[in-house]
Amino acid sequence: MSVSLRDGKSQDLYRRAVRYLPGGVNSPVRAMSAIGRDPLFVERAQGAELIDVDGNNYVDWVCSWGPLIHGHAHPEILAAVQATAANGTTFGAPTALEVDLAAEVVSRMPAVEMLRMTSSGTEAAMSAIRLARAVTGRDTILKFAGAYHGHSDGLLADAGSGLVTQGIPASPGVPAGAAAATVVVPWNDPEALRAAVAANVLAAIVVEPYPGNMGVVPPADGFLELLREEATDAGALLIFDEVITGFRVARGGAQDLTGVLPDLTVMGKIIGGGLPAAAFGGSVALMEHIAPAGDVYQGGTLSGNPLACAAGLRALQLLDETAYPRIASTTALLAEGLRAAADEAGEGIPIQIQSVPGLVTVFFSEEPVRDFAGAKRCDTEAYGRWCRALLARGVYPPPSQFEAWFPSLAHTPEQIALTTEAAAAAFAGLARTAS
Ligand SMILES: *Cc1c(COP(=O)(O)O)cnc(C)c1O
């Protein structure tokens, strides 16, 4: 049986959108070109249910790419935003909400004593790196292939070829000099890491402790500990980019879960409760280098704005001790359900389901994915066909193989069951076309 979506209104909007917005969207992955279709336009959402402009309902496993750990339109978060908005949306002067949110973050993140807010994760990562360069007096940073830390110049670097450790621009418009100050190393490769640390004078090692932007590829045993050791020995700072993992994999993010403590932490997504907010933080000694306490310049017109702080604070307060076991069990049910669905479809479809609490990726791969090269070897065409079949059955998966599913506290057992049934049908469809 072939099923398809009603998408007349989305198509009309898309035709208008491409006249005014590059590719019709304001961030590339939304275009859905990675799964071979045009974007869907959203009408509204509630909990884990998303409704598009054509009236199709979906179980939403993207949840705005991470911020919505409580699902869409959580009544308490909406109430906090509405009450705050009634008193004005931005002042360009301090408010109590910023102090309350900072104190809440510090109470959760073991390696954060003080923080500076920004409006996006991109800004927060960029600013953390400026701070690391300022305090070390060094320029070069190390990042991992397939990790994403926002779209600032120096972080849009790819690995050079062969033995060259200097990064090369990952996008036209990135100056060669900016990329050259970034060393790009394969994830989960201790030898390559040691060699790169020895060959460069590093200001910082920047890392997604549980990478989610090449799909979910957890660190091998001991790898985060090795990063901590190598950074310390080299006199470099260790920067955890916890924009995804923060407040998601555990109360205090990956640093709380693993006990490996970074020098600086980059936060985003959940910290804004669905509004634009992000932050970077660390020890008082490091953070007091930031202006006006110190001389490292950093600022922003809407940084720490009341609406985002109200939403973020309420979102964090709602993440009580019952939340993490629930998110872990939702993740496990989803992962097991998807695995069972693939098994049902028989031999033809080799997949790997990789997860940590709050994050899942279904890789179309014969073998476990340990690094970006492994992620790139996946059958992205089969993934795309599978995703299109899921959408047609009322399930909204991340429309790219190189992303995570974001289980939330709003997903119900019924929505997980609907998802795994749709997944089984979609796998069966793939198996039929493969044979
Ligand atoms: C989303 C993301 C960013 C960038 O955050 P924006 O708010 O989109 O600028 C940085 N790092 C990681 C790990 C992310 O997932």
The ligand as an SDF file (V2000), in Angstrom:
LIG
                    3D

 15 15  0  0  0  0  0  0  0  0999 V2000
   22.5940   23.8010   17.6920 C   0  0  0  0  0  0  0  0  0  0  0  0
   24.0190   23.7170   18.0740 C   0  0  0  0  0  0  0  0  0  0  0  0
   24.8670   24.8320   18.0970 C   0  0  0  0  0  0  0  0  0  0  0  0
   24.4530   26.1600   17.5360 C   0  0  0  0  0  0  0  0  0  0  0  0
   23.4010   26.7440   18.2250 O   0  0  0  0  0  0  0  0  0  0  0  0
   22.4990   27.8330   17.4480 P   0  0  0  0  0  0  0  0  0  0  0  0
   21.6070   28.3540   18.5280 O   0  0  0  0  0  0  0  0  0  0  0  0
   21.8050   27.0940   16.3600 O   0  0  0  0  0  0  0  0  0  0  0  0
   23.4350   28.8750   16.9310 O   0  0  0  0  0  0  0  0  0  0  0  0
   26.1280   24.6930   18.6210 C   0  0  0  0  0  0  0  0  0  0  0  0
   26.5640   23.5100   19.0900 N   0  0  0  0  0  0  0  0  0  0  0  0
   25.8010   22.4090   19.0650 C   0  0  0  0  0  0  0  0  0  0  0  0
   26.3330   21.1400   19.6380 C   0  0  0  0  0  0  0  0  0  0  0  0
   24.5150   22.4630   18.5380 C   0  0  0  0  0  0  0  0  0  0  0  0
   23.7750   21.3530   18.4600 O   0  0  0  0  0  0  0  0  0  0  0  0
  1  2  1  0
  2  3  1  0
  2 14  2  0
  3  4  1  0
  3 10  2  0
  4  5  1  0
  5  6  1  0
  6  7  2  0
  6  8  1  0
  6  9  1  0
 10 11  1  0
 11 12  2  0
 12 13  1  0
 12 14  1  0
 14 15  1  0
M  END
$$$$
